């Protein structure tokens, strides 16, 4: 069977193409020889040509040369499939010796061109068959039967070619679907990996950013307050030691999850919020927690609220050291949970080594709130300071 070729596109003939073309050529020549032998002398009928036109010898030789040329033209049927088939159909109406070449051209045309074109040429072939049986009648078969037999053969060849055409289209469609499915699967995997990386980045920032900011504050205080009392130095050193130890513990948990992702990193809940505020209050600034909600906060909502407060307190230590802070959590089932963190103006000098962040904390916080279908707002507060407000849905 012919290899598919796009219309008007030339390509180098492969070894398989050479084999197919040679087979088609030999088939057309063989069928032409069979027809020629049938037109020859027979014991039952003097000659088929006695019932057709009386051809001179030179015209008979011309007929054979034209038939051979039609068979040889099949080598270019891929380049001009429609033109070659129409030409062979027209020639087959005048000489039956090109019947084999015409059938091969009809089959190849049906394989490589749309059915509309193939069926149109098949209609011309039916007319050609009618003209042929009228010019070269078979003395042993009625004219109408010969015509139906010729049309049936042409229809079988065209139908075979159309079947091959639709089969190829189906295979190409399935191949395209497989390629698209593979691309979509790869894209989904990349998106999943990207989401996992973002989640890990948020966890590392939320967990370690809080601890390291406390370390930076106390280390800066020790560096820039050489006149601090021994009690204050001991207290700051204790906080640094505890924060460093806890930061290492958190880092080990994150790395453990990355190495063997069989479980989830232990996540904080609303029950851990007072401890978070107490740790922040120990840094030196006054942090007050006000809770005005009833019932058990859903785990996902509580975890998001905890991260909101954690990031807000970290930002206060970075940008407004020493400022008094109020953490207000209120809401209820059906109304949602509102978390507000308001801090006043800074009251302590910020150590030079405590540099500003890159803003990734608020970006990660916005992503986390968005994933929880909540709303995030932040900006300068009335009377100075900063206000961060988050609303999270709390199903009834």
KEMI-455669 format. One record per residue (C-alpha): residue number from 0; x, y, z; residue in three letters. Coordinates in steps of 0.2 Angstrom, whole numbers. Example, Ala and Ser with C-alpha at 12.3 -4.5 7.8 and 13.67 -1.06 7.14 Angstrom:
REM residues 2
n_px_py_pz_res
0_62_-22_39_Ala
1_68_-5_36_Ser
END
This chain:
REM residues 396
n_px_py_pz_res
0_0_0_0_Unk
1_6_17_-4_Unk
2_14_28_9_Unk
3_4_44_13_Unk
4_10_60_5_Unk
5_3_78_8_Unk
6_-5_86_-8_Unk
7_8_95_-18_Unk
8_22_89_-7_Unk
9_37_80_-15_Unk
10_47_68_-4_Unk
11_61_56_-7_Unk
12_55_39_-12_Unk
13_59_26_1_Unk
14_64_8_-2_Unk
15_46_3_3_Unk
16_39_15_-10_Unk
17_50_7_-24_Unk
18_43_-10_-19_Unk
19_25_-4_-19_Unk
20_27_6_-36_Unk
21_35_-9_-44_Unk
22_21_-20_-38_Unk
23_8_-8_-45_Unk
24_17_-7_-61_Unk
25_19_-26_-64_Unk
26_0_-28_-59_Unk
27_-5_-15_-72_Unk
28_6_-23_-85_Unk
29_0_-40_-81_Unk
30_-18_-35_-82_Unk
31_-15_-26_-98_Unk
32_-7_-42_-105_Unk
33_-22_-53_-99_Unk
34_-34_-41_-109_Unk
35_-23_-42_-124_Unk
36_-23_-60_-124_Unk
37_-42_-60_-122_Unk
38_-43_-50_-137_Unk
39_-33_-62_-147_Unk
40_-38_-77_-156_Unk
41_-49_-90_-147_Unk
42_-56_-107_-153_Unk
43_-74_-101_-147_Unk
44_-73_-84_-155_Unk
45_-63_-79_-170_Unk
46_-58_-62_-162_Unk
47_-66_-50_-150_Unk
48_-60_-36_-162_Unk
49_-71_-43_-176_Unk
50_-85_-35_-166_Unk
51_-76_-19_-164_Unk
52_-68_-6_-175_Unk
53_-55_-13_-188_Unk
54_-39_-6_-183_Unk
55_-24_-4_-194_Unk
56_-7_-12_-188_Unk
57_1_5_-184_Unk
58_-14_10_-173_Unk
59_-13_-6_-164_Unk
60_5_-3_-160_Unk
61_1_14_-155_Unk
62_-13_7_-143_Unk
63_0_-4_-135_Unk
64_13_10_-133_Unk
65_-1_21_-125_Unk
66_-6_7_-113_Unk
67_13_4_-108_Unk
68_15_23_-106_Unk
69_0_23_-94_Unk
70_7_9_-84_Unk
71_24_18_-83_Unk
72_15_34_-78_Unk
73_10_26_-61_Unk
74_27_29_-55_Unk
75_22_48_-54_Unk
76_4_45_-46_Unk
77_9_52_-30_Unk
78_14_69_-37_Unk
79_-1_71_-49_Unk
80_-14_59_-42_Unk
81_-30_68_-49_Unk
82_-23_73_-66_Unk
83_-15_56_-69_Unk
84_-31_46_-64_Unk
85_-42_57_-75_Unk
86_-31_55_-90_Unk
87_-30_36_-87_Unk
88_-49_35_-86_Unk
89_-51_45_-102_Unk
90_-39_33_-111_Unk
91_-47_18_-104_Unk
92_-63_23_-113_Unk
93_-54_21_-129_Unk
94_-43_6_-126_Unk
95_-46_-8_-113_Unk
96_-27_-11_-112_Unk
97_-25_3_-99_Unk
98_-39_-5_-88_Unk
99_-25_-11_-75_Unk
100_-17_6_-74_Unk
101_-33_15_-72_Unk
102_-38_3_-57_Unk
103_-22_6_-49_Unk
104_-24_25_-51_Unk
105_-42_24_-44_Unk
106_-36_15_-29_Unk
107_-21_27_-25_Unk
108_-32_42_-28_Unk
109_-45_35_-15_Unk
110_-31_32_-2_Unk
111_-23_49_-3_Unk
112_-37_61_-7_Unk
113_-53_66_1_Unk
114_-68_55_-3_Unk
115_-77_69_-12_Unk
116_-63_69_-26_Unk
117_-62_50_-26_Unk
118_-81_48_-29_Unk
119_-81_62_-42_Unk
120_-67_53_-52_Unk
121_-76_36_-50_Unk
122_-91_44_-58_Unk
123_-81_48_-73_Unk
124_-74_30_-73_Unk
125_-92_23_-74_Unk
126_-95_34_-89_Unk
127_-78_28_-96_Unk
128_-83_10_-94_Unk
129_-100_13_-103_Unk
130_-90_20_-118_Unk
131_-78_6_-117_Unk
132_-91_-8_-118_Unk
133_-99_1_-132_Unk
134_-83_2_-143_Unk
135_-77_-15_-138_Unk
136_-92_-26_-135_Unk
137_-90_-44_-128_Unk
138_-99_-56_-140_Unk
139_-102_-68_-126_Unk
140_-109_-55_-113_Unk
141_-124_-43_-115_Unk
142_-118_-25_-115_Unk
143_-127_-20_-99_Unk
144_-119_-35_-90_Unk
145_-102_-30_-96_Unk
146_-105_-12_-90_Unk
147_-111_-17_-73_Unk
148_-96_-29_-71_Unk
149_-84_-15_-75_Unk
150_-92_-3_-63_Unk
151_-93_-16_-50_Unk
152_-74_-19_-51_Unk
153_-70_0_-51_Unk
154_-82_2_-36_Unk
155_-73_-12_-27_Unk
156_-56_-4_-30_Unk
157_-62_13_-25_Unk
158_-71_7_-9_Unk
159_-55_-3_-4_Unk
160_-45_14_-6_Unk
161_-58_24_4_Unk
162_-57_11_18_Unk
163_-38_12_18_Unk
164_-40_31_18_Unk
165_-52_32_33_Unk
166_-41_19_42_Unk
167_-26_30_40_Unk
168_-36_45_46_Unk
169_-41_36_61_Unk
170_-24_30_65_Unk
171_-18_48_63_Unk
172_-32_54_74_Unk
173_-27_42_88_Unk
174_-9_46_86_Unk
175_-13_65_88_Unk
176_-24_61_103_Unk
177_-10_51_111_Unk
178_2_65_108_Unk
179_-10_78_115_Unk
180_-14_67_130_Unk
181_5_65_133_Unk
182_7_84_132_Unk
183_-7_87_144_Unk
184_-1_74_156_Unk
185_16_82_156_Unk
186_9_99_158_Unk
187_-2_93_173_Unk
188_14_85_181_Unk
189_23_101_179_Unk
190_9_111_186_Unk
191_8_99_201_Unk
192_27_100_203_Unk
193_25_119_203_Unk
194_11_119_215_Unk
195_21_108_227_Unk
196_37_119_225_Unk
197_26_134_230_Unk
198_18_125_245_Unk
199_35_120_251_Unk
200_42_138_248_Unk
201_27_145_258_Unk
202_30_132_272_Unk
203_49_136_274_Unk
204_46_155_273_Unk
205_32_154_286_Unk
206_41_142_298_Unk
207_59_148_297_Unk
208_55_166_294_Unk
209_47_168_310_Unk
210_61_160_320_Unk
211_75_168_311_Unk
212_67_186_313_Unk
213_67_183_332_Unk
214_85_178_331_Unk
215_89_193_321_Unk
216_81_205_333_Unk
217_89_198_349_Unk
218_106_196_341_Unk
219_105_214_335_Unk
220_100_220_352_Unk
221_115_211_360_Unk
222_127_218_347_Unk
223_121_236_348_Unk
224_117_237_367_Unk
225_134_233_375_Unk
226_127_242_391_Unk
227_113_229_393_Unk
228_112_221_410_Unk
229_118_203_413_Unk
230_99_198_415_Unk
231_94_205_399_Unk
232_109_197_390_Unk
233_105_180_397_Unk
234_87_182_393_Unk
235_91_187_375_Unk
236_103_172_373_Unk
237_90_160_380_Unk
238_78_166_367_Unk
239_91_165_353_Unk
240_95_147_359_Unk
241_77_142_360_Unk
242_73_150_343_Unk
243_88_142_334_Unk
244_84_125_342_Unk
245_66_127_336_Unk
246_71_133_319_Unk
247_82_118_317_Unk
248_68_106_322_Unk
249_56_114_309_Unk
250_69_113_296_Unk
251_72_94_300_Unk
252_53_91_298_Unk
253_53_100_281_Unk
254_68_91_275_Unk
255_61_74_281_Unk
256_45_77_271_Unk
257_55_81_256_Unk
258_65_66_257_Unk
259_51_54_261_Unk
260_34_62_257_Unk
261_24_49_265_Unk
262_15_61_277_Unk
263_12_79_279_Unk
264_22_92_289_Unk
265_14_94_306_Unk
266_3_110_304_Unk
267_-2_122_317_Unk
268_-20_126_322_Unk
269_-29_139_331_Unk
270_-25_131_347_Unk
271_-7_135_344_Unk
272_-11_154_342_Unk
273_-8_159_360_Unk
274_9_151_361_Unk
275_14_161_345_Unk
276_8_177_352_Unk
277_17_173_368_Unk
278_33_170_359_Unk
279_32_186_350_Unk
280_28_195_366_Unk
281_44_189_374_Unk
282_54_198_360_Unk
283_51_214_369_Unk
284_36_223_361_Unk
285_19_221_368_Unk
286_8_209_358_Unk
287_-10_207_364_Unk
288_-22_193_358_Unk
289_-41_196_358_Unk
290_-52_181_353_Unk
291_-70_183_349_Unk
292_-77_168_341_Unk
293_-86_152_347_Unk
294_-85_134_342_Unk
295_-72_124_334_Unk
296_-63_133_320_Unk
297_-61_121_304_Unk
298_-43_114_303_Unk
299_-39_122_286_Unk
300_-46_139_292_Unk
301_-37_138_308_Unk
302_-20_134_299_Unk
303_-22_149_287_Unk
304_-27_161_301_Unk
305_-11_155_311_Unk
306_0_158_296_Unk
307_-8_175_294_Unk
308_-4_180_312_Unk
309_14_172_310_Unk
310_18_182_295_Unk
311_11_198_301_Unk
312_21_197_318_Unk
313_37_193_308_Unk
314_34_209_297_Unk
315_31_219_313_Unk
316_48_214_320_Unk
317_56_218_303_Unk
318_48_235_299_Unk
319_42_241_316_Unk
320_53_235_330_Unk
321_46_238_347_Unk
322_29_243_341_Unk
323_14_237_351_Unk
324_3_225_342_Unk
325_-15_219_343_Unk
326_-21_203_336_Unk
327_-40_202_335_Unk
328_-48_186_329_Unk
329_-67_186_328_Unk
330_-81_177_318_Unk
331_-92_162_318_Unk
332_-99_148_308_Unk
333_-108_154_293_Unk
334_-101_172_295_Unk
335_-83_168_292_Unk
336_-67_171_302_Unk
337_-59_189_302_Unk
338_-41_190_307_Unk
339_-34_208_310_Unk
340_-16_212_315_Unk
341_-13_231_320_Unk
342_3_238_325_Unk
343_8_255_331_Unk
344_23_265_326_Unk
345_40_258_329_Unk
346_47_263_346_Unk
347_65_255_344_Unk
348_79_257_332_Unk
349_80_244_319_Unk
350_98_236_319_Unk
351_106_239_302_Unk
352_108_220_299_Unk
353_90_217_300_Unk
354_87_222_282_Unk
355_70_223_273_Unk
356_63_208_265_Unk
357_59_206_247_Unk
358_40_206_249_Unk
359_39_187_246_Unk
360_30_185_263_Unk
361_15_195_258_Unk
362_15_186_241_Unk
363_15_169_249_Unk
364_2_175_261_Unk
365_-9_181_247_Unk
366_-8_165_238_Unk
367_-12_155_254_Unk
368_-27_166_258_Unk
369_-33_164_240_Unk
370_-32_145_241_Unk
371_-43_146_256_Unk
372_-56_157_246_Unk
373_-53_172_257_Unk
374_-49_190_256_Unk
375_-33_199_261_Unk
376_-31_218_264_Unk
377_-17_228_271_Unk
378_-11_246_272_Unk
379_-7_260_284_Unk
380_-19_261_299_Unk
381_-27_276_306_Unk
382_-16_285_319_Unk
383_0_278_312_Unk
384_6_260_311_Unk
385_0_246_299_Unk
386_-16_236_298_Unk
387_-17_218_290_Unk
388_-34_211_288_Unk
389_-40_194_282_Unk
390_-57_186_280_Unk
391_-58_167_279_Unk
392_-74_157_275_Unk
393_-81_147_289_Unk
394_-95_135_283_Unk
395_-110_134_294_Unk
END
